[in-house]
Amino acid sequence: MSGDDVLLSVVTATYNVEEKIPSLISSLARQSDQKFEWVVADGGSNDSTLELVNNAASVLENVKIDSRPDCGIYDALNRAVKIAEGDYYLVVGADDELTPGAVESFRKACKESEADFVTALIDTGRNIKGVRRPGWRWLYGPFAYVSGHAVGLAIRRSLHDRFGFYSLDYHIASDQLFILRAVDGGAVVSRHDFVAGRFDPGGTSAQDLLATLMEGFRVQVTVGESPLIQFGLLGLRILKNLGRIKANLR
């Protein structure tokens, strides 16, 4: 597989993000390697989101847009992945940004490794996040293998033919379930030390921390981790984050 043979799709789920998406568009326009397609699955925005995305076609080589009501982010991502034509895809939120060399680095890493998951470092604004060490799956779940789902992970698109698409039974942690099931099924992970971009941690997982912890617990038990250990970890995490959880509930 030559470098030019590796097509990367950047997929973004949007809904009324007119204030956030210009920074993402700018970061895509600044890519040193423009051999990628941007696939936007919009949930039926009624602000200027679609106008901004359409205008991006003047500075980006390949933009695909599908706008219709959906059932949330994973419904939108499933739609985007099915529309995408890339060998690999990279999930980037409307409030995230890529570093100028991200596409070039991912394409090179995908070509050289031929792995199913190619994971890089993520700038969270507080720290540079990589794969958790030590790689204890019982403690970190998918983050024992990858830095995160958005911004820092190129995913071989054909994995969905083997392991299905993102489950709509989960609203926050469906990506975690998919990654773990793929790894259990033999998917190969390749780790790299370039910083792929900035991930905004202020999404749904931050706004509803209790639901995030509960879904993480469900995922871990679903993939075969000890329910007793996971229940204990859930209790400890709730206690540790009790102040933030109470703030979310106000």
Sequence and secondary structure as in RCSB ss.txt:
>XXXX:A:sequence
MSGDDVLLSVVTATYNVEEKIPSLISSLARQSDQKFEWVVADGGSNDSTLELVNNAASVLENVKIDSRPDCGIYD
ALNRAVKIAEGDYYLVVGADDELTPGAVESFRKACKESEADFVTALIDTGRNIKGVRRPGWRWLYGPFAYVSGHA
VGLAIRRSLHDRFGFYSLDYHIASDQLFILRAVDGGAVVSRHDFVAGRFDPGGTSAQDLLATLMEGFRVQVTVGE
SPLIQFGLLGLRILKNLGRIKANLR
>XXXX:A:secstr
  GGG  EEEEEEESS TTTHHHHHHHHHT S   EEEEEEE    SSHHHHHHHHTTTSS EEEEE   SSHHH
HHHHHHHH   SEEEE  TT EE TTHHHHHHHHHHHH  SEEEEEEE SS EE S SS  HHHHGGGGT S SB
SSEEEETTHHHHH S  TT SSSHHHHHHHHHHHTT  EEEEEEEEEE    SHHHHTHHHHHHHHHHHHHHTT 
 HHHHHHHHHHHHHHTHHHHHHHH 
